[in-house]
Amino acid sequence: GNAACSARFSPAKTGAASARQEARARGPRDAVCALNTLQTNASALEQVRRERGNPQLQLQAMKAFLQRSGLEVEDLDCLNIIHVTGTKGKGSTCAFTEQILRNYGFRTGFYSSPHLVQVRERIRINGQPISKELFTKYFWQVYGRLDETKDAHGGTMPAYFRFLTILAFHVFLQEKVDLAVIEVGIGGAYDCTNIIRKPWVCGVSSLGIDHTSILGDTMEKIAWQKGGIFKPGVPAFTVKQPEGPMAVLMERAREIGCPLSVCPDLEEYQVEAHPLHLGLAGQHQHSNASLALQLSQSWLQRQRLPCTLLGSDDLVSCDPHSGVKDTEWPGRTQTLFHGPITYYLDGAHTTRSMLACVRWFREAAAQQEHAAGVPAVRVLLFNATGERDCAALLKILVPCYFDFAVFCPNITEAMASSSADQQNFNVTLEGVLTRCLDNQNSWKNLTGQEVEPSSGLLIPGSLPLVAGQRRTETLVFPCILSALRWITQGRDPVLDGPGQSSAPIPASVVAKAEPLREAAAIHVLITGSLHLVGGVLKHLEPSTAA
């Protein structure tokens, strides 16, 4: 990184003495609980309402919060930033890029969203989530500074994502990273990460329809928003896009004065005539890897390092292709093998990403069945959040021929208070359970099954928390752990750990699981929401929640 720049930042600048005292007195759980208040506090909600009609206010407010935390936007120039947007694949692109440049020996920062299990995952140093100790230390420094200045600014505190973005900038400056890979939250033009003035290079991954209430309801409108991260004179790269959105991106680049290039197909990257091998599965990862290679090459060239990624002997000492091979990005086309049960996890939540997920799952599951020599019972575990068209996503999943379709909310277990990192105060229990029942009915309609009144009330007088139909193969559970325990039928010991609580399951629902108890193999696809995938990983890989 820029040593002259990073030397200007000291704990005294980024937090007050009282904040340091609080950091010593309070642990990481206290920090996460304080962070969660920023999801719902009245001033944050008022910010959203006030700025909705004037997006420029969002960036102005973000700059003001940054200044109150002790930084100026000019300070961010020192981070040598790679800024990436897109509808799907931007997180994977960032993961590839970070791994490539880390393999070159650079100290990397990586800011992404959402987190799967712990909020610390959003802020990474050298590919690893920052430690609980670092998170606690920097959290109270930044939170303390903002809290001390709020009375002079109408009592305002930044909302959840804004705060985490400011925190990430502080961490990367304090920890003196050589570069920071920054993933856009939503959109681009008015996203709070777009206070960055001078990134070293920008990238646009595959575009699609998502967050339409914020970004617009056509691909062209969304492309305009995404192109808002372009900066004058800063090189930018995009994967191949449909004709309309591509024309908008090109026009945006021309207006801003940004040189925009389209990435080649991955097959054009060769090392001694050998094809590339990617650490992330799925055909759709090819364009993400190609974009990452272009972003990495551009960044290295601006560092004045010799680097050619298109099959040349003039490479720097580290082969960039090992970076794409070594990349790991949990919750995206991820496979876990637990004895007779294979879990396929992918946080797809748009129609295009779900199409890619289905293609990956069908190929991977078929290969696994062929290798094992036995047929598997197939189970879908699904949930979706926000404004997503669940019926459209479920329609794409029908051709996978699942034996069971299981629905549950993104609640990790019956006592959700055990995981402060995964609490979302912006939804109600009744709302999320009603959505699960709607998804169950959508699945029945799509598969030609009769929709009947639900049975199996767990809590008298409330919504049916476990609903199973006698003549169908769809079920709704009140939490992720209940769903996983029913699917696995005691055959995955990791789900029977101490301290995990789930609702009791009626005998009529237990009886439906006979095929799961007898199956030689069970294949479970978990998809529809990264938050669902994160909740599942918390149970399947307990070390991630430690």
N, C-alpha and C positions, 0 to 999 in steps of 0.2 A: 504494500500500500504506500501511500504518500506519507512518509515519516514526518515531514514538516507540518502537514495538515494534522495528523493524528496527535502530534505533541501538544496541540492547542487545547485538547479536551482533557479535563481533569474531573474527578468526582465533585469537586467544589462547584464546577460549572453546571453539572448535570443533576445536582440534587442538593437539598439543604441538610444541615446537621440533624434536624429533627427526623428527616427521612432515614438517615443512617441509623439513628437510634431505633426507629421503628423496625428497620430491617433486622437488627439484632434481636429485637423483642418478639418479632412475629415470623412464623415459618412460611413455607411455600403455599400451604393450604389457605392461610390468611390472605396471602396475595391473590390467589385465584378467586376467593370469595369476594374480595374488594373489587377485582376486575369484573366479576359477574354483575355487580351493581351497575356497571356502565351499560349493561344491556337494556336496562329498564328505567334508569333514573329520569325524572321528569324533564330535566334540562336537555338530556340527550334526545328524548322523543320530540321535544319542542324544536330542537335543531333540525331534525328530519323534516318536520312539517314546514318549517320556515324556508328551508332550502330547496324543497321539492320543485317549487315553481321557478327557482333561479339557481341553476346548477353551479354557476360561477361562484356563488356564495360558499359552496362546499370547499373549494380550493382556498378561498380567502380564510375561511374558518380553520382549515387545517394548518395553514401557515401561521395563524395566530396561536394555535395550540402548540405548534412546534417551538415558536419563540418563547412562550411561557415555560416550556420544559427546559429552556436554556440553549437551544440551537437556532441557527439561522438556515434558510434554505441553501445559502452558499456553502455551508459546512458539508452538505451532502455531496458536493462535487468531489470531495476527497475519497469517496467510496468506490470510484471506478465501476459504476453500476451497469449491469445488464438488465434491461427492463423488458418484461415479456407479458403480452396479453393474448387473448384468444378466447373462444368459447369452450373448446375441449382440447385437451392435450397441453395446456400451458404449464401445468404443474410437472408433467412428465418431461417436457422440454427443458424446464428449469433444472430438474433432477439430472438429466443427461449433461447439461451444460456445466453444472456445478461439479459433477464427477470428473468430466474431462479436464477442467482447469485445476481441480485438486490433484489429479494425477500428474500434472506438470509441476507440482510442488508449491502452488500458491495456497495461501491461507484464505479460505472462502467463507463468506457469509451467505445465507440463503433464507429468504423470507417467503413463506407460502401460507395458503389457507385453503380449506379449514384444517384444523387438527383432527386426527383420528381418535386418539386416546387422551393425550395430555396437551395442554395449551402450549407447553414449552417446545413442542414439535414445530411450531410455526417459525421459530427463530433458531437457526442452526449455525454452528461453527464447524468447519471442516466436516460437514455432512452429518454431524450429531446434534440432536437437540441440546440446547444449553442446559447446564446442570441445574438442579433445584437451587443450589447455593447462588449461582450467578443470576438465575431468574429472580430470586427473592431480593438480592442486592440491588439489581438495576430497577426492578419494579418499584420498590419503595423510594428510590432516588427520584424517578420520574413522576410517580404518583404524588409524592410529597411536594415537589415543585409546583405541579398543577393545582394541587389542593390548596397550597398556600396563596396562590394567586387568583383563586376563583372568585373571592369576594369583590375584587377590583374589576371583575369581568362578568358581572351579573349572575354569579353563582354557577357558571357553566363549567362542565367537565367534558372531555371528549368521549364520544360513544366508543363502544367496545373495539371495533376494528381500527378506528383512528388511533386509539390509545396504543394498541399493539403495534401499529405501524411506526408510531413515534418511538416506542420502546425498542423496536428492532433497529432503527437508525442509531439510537444511543448505544446499544450493545455493540453494533458493528464498529462504530467509531472508537469506543472504549477498548474493544478487543483488538483493534488495529488490523482488521482484515485487509487483504490485498485487493479484494473485489467483493461486491455484493450482487447476488442474483436476486432480483425483486420481481415477484409474481404479482400482477395486478389483481385486485379484489374483484370488482365488478366493472365491466366496461373498459374505460381507459381515460377518455377526455376529462371526466370529472371524478375519477377515482382518487382516493386520498393519497395513493402512491405517486400521483402525477404532479406533485410539487417538486419532483426531481427536475432540475433545470438542465443538467448536462450529463446524461447517461453516455456511456461509451458506445453502446450499440443497443438497438431495440429489435424485438421479434414479435411476430403475429402467428399464432398457431391456428388450427382449423376453426373456421367460423360456423356458427349455427344459431338456432333460435333459443334464447334463454333470457331470463330476467326482462321480459318484454315490457313490464310496467315501468321499468327504469330506462331501458335502452332503446325501446321501439319494437314494433311488431313485424319488421321486415329485415331480411339479411343486409340490405343496403343501409338501413338506419343503424343497425348494429355495427356494420363495418365502419361507418362514420365515427361512432363512439370509440371503437378500438384504435382507429388511426390517430386518435387524439394524443397518443403517447409519442408520436413522431416529434423530433426536435430539429431545428435548422442545422444542416451540416452534419447531423449524426447518422451514420449508416443504419439502415433497417433492412430486415429480411422477413419474408412471409412464405409460408407453405403455399402450394397451389390452392386457389380458391375458385368457387363458381364465378362465372363471368361478371355478373352484376356487382357482387361485393368486391371483386378484384378491381373493377373499374373505379369504385369509390375509394379504395385504398390508394390506388395510383394517383387519383386526383388530390386526395388529402396530402400525399407525400409531395406532389408538385406545388401545392399551395403553401405548404410549410417550408419547403426548400430542403427536403430530406431525400437522400439517395436511397431508393427502395429497390431491392432485388428479390427475385423469386428463387426459392431453393430448388436445386436439382433433385431428381429421384435418388433414393438411397443407393440404388444399384450402381450409380456412377462413382461412388466412393469405393476404391479398391486399394488393398495393400498387398502388393506382390500377387495380384490377380486373385486374391482370396476374398470371398464375400464377407460382409460385416456380420457379426453376431451381436445381438442386442440383449442386455440384461432384463429388459421388460418385454413380456410376451405380447403377441398380437400384431396383425398386419398394420393396424392403425398407428403403431408406434414408429413405423418407418419414417413417416413425414416429420414426426417430433424429433427423431434422432438426426435427420438431415438438417432441420432448423438449428438444432443444438450445435452441430458441427460448424455451420456457417457463423453462428454467434461466437463460438469459441475462436474460430480462425480470425474473425474480425477483431475481437478483443486482443488476441495475441499480436496481431499486426500493429495495432495502435500502441502496444507495448514495445514495438520495434523488435519483436522476436521473429526469426525466420519460421514460417509455418505454412505448409501447403497440405491440405487434407485430401486433395484429389489425386492420390496415387503417385506420389513423387518421393524421391530419396531425400529431399531437403527438409525433412521433419526435424523438429526440436527433439531433444534426447528422449522424450516420452512420446509413445505412440498414442495419438488421440483416440484411436479406435478401441484401445483397451478401456477408455473411459465409458464408451457406450456399452461395452460388454460387462463392465463392473457395476453399472447403475442398478440401484434398488430404489423402489418407490412404493411403499406399502399401500395396500388397498386399491391398487390399479393392476388389473390382470394378474392378481397374486394367487398362487396355489399353495395350500397347506395340506400336508399328508398326516393324518392322525389315525394310524391303524387302518381299519376297514372304511374309514370316512375320509373323503377328500373334499376340502372346502375350496371353492372358487370364489374369490372376492374381487368385485369391481364396482367402484362408486359411480357408474354411469347414471346420468340423470337427465339427459336430453335424448331426443330421438336418434340423432346421429351417433352419439356415444353408445346408446343401447344397441344399435345395429352392429357396431364394432364389438361390443361385449358379447353379443349372441354368436357372432362368427367365431370369436376366440373360444368361447365356452364349448360350442359344438365340436370344434376341432380338438381341443384339449381333452374333453371328456371322452370322445371317441378313441383317441390315442391311448388314454388311460385304460379304458375297457378292453381294448385290443391287447395291450401289454399284460393286463391281469388275466385275461382269458375268461372272465366272468362278467355277466351283465350287472349293471348297477341300478339301484333305485334312484331316481332323480327327484330332487326336492328344490323348489324355489323358495327362498326367504326374501321377501320384498317389502320395502316401504319407500315412500317419496314424500318430500316436504315442499313447502312454499307453494308457488303457483303452477307447479308442474302438472301436465296433463297425464295423470296416472294411467287412464285407459289406453292412451296412445302408446305409452311405454310397455304396458302389459301385452298389448296386441303384438308387439315385436317379439315378446318372449314365448308366445303360444307355440310356435313351431319347434321349440326345444323338447316338447313332449314330456313334461314333468309328471311324475306320479302323484306328487303332493305340491300344492301351492299354499305357503304359510305366510301370514301377514302379522306384523307387530309394529308398534311405535318405536321410536328411537330412545327408548328408556332401557338402560342397561340391565336393571334388575328391580325387584319389587321395592327395595329401599334405595331409591335413586340418589338419596342424599350422600351415599357413600362415594360418589364420583362428582365432585364439584366441577371438574374440568368439562364434564359433559352435560351440565345443566343448561337448559334454555328456558329462560323465564318469559319468552315471548309467545309461548304456545300453552294451551290448556290441555289437561288430561282428557277431558270429554272431546275436545276437538280432534286430537290425534287418534283416539280410539274410533270415533265416527269415521274418520278417513280410512282407517284399516278395514272397517266393515264395508265401506263403499268400494274399496279395492277388491275385497272378496267378491262382492256382487258383480263388479266389472269382469273379474276373471270368469265367473260362472256364465255371464252373458257371452263372453268371447269364446268360451269352450262349449256352448250349447247346453249348459246345465240349467236346471230350474232354480230360480231364486226363491228361497223359502224363508220364513221367520227363523231367527237364530234361536239356539237353545244353549243351555249350559251356563247360566248366570253364576258368576263367582261371588259377587257382592249383591245381596238382595236390594232391589230398588235402584240399581245403577245400570249402566250399559252392560251388555254381555261382554265380559272381558275375555272369555274363551268361548268361541263359537264354532262348532263343528256340525256339519250336516250329515245325516245318516247315509244319504245316497250320493254324496259328493266327496271330493278329496281336497277340500279347502278348509283351512282353520285360521282363526285369529287368536293371538295370545297377547297378554297384557304387557309383556316385557321381552327383551331379547333373550335373557337367560331361560325363561320358561319355554320359548320357542326352540332354542338350541337343545335343551334337555329332552324335549319331546321328540325332536328329529333324531337325536343320537341314541335314545333309549338305553342310557347307561353304558354305551360302548366307547365313549370318549371320557376317560377318567379326569381330564383337566377341568371338566365342567362340574365336577363334584367336590371342588375344593371347599375348605372351611370358610365360613363367613359370607358365603354367597346365598342369597335368599331369592326364591321365586315362588309364585303363587301355586297352591296345590291344583292338580289337574283332575277333573271329574273322570270317573271310571269309563264313561261312554267315549270320552276322547282318547283315553289310554288304549281302549280296545281297537281303535282305528289304526294303531301303530304296528299291528302284527307284521305287515310286510317289511317294516324297518327293522324289527327284531330278527327276522329270518334272513334278511338280505346278506349276500356275500360281500357286497360293497354298496356304499351310499355316496352319491355325488350331490353336494349342496352348492347351489349358486346363490350368493348373497349380493344383491344389487339394488339400484334405485336411489341410493343416498349414501354419500360418503360418511354421514353421521351414523347410519346403520352399520356400515362396514367397520367404523371405528369402535362402535359398541360391541360388535362381534369379536374384534381383535382383542379388546380388553379381557374377554373371557378365554379366548383360545390361546393367547400369548400373555399370560399374567405379568411377565417381566416388563411389558410395555407400560403397565400401570404402576410400576414400583416407584 
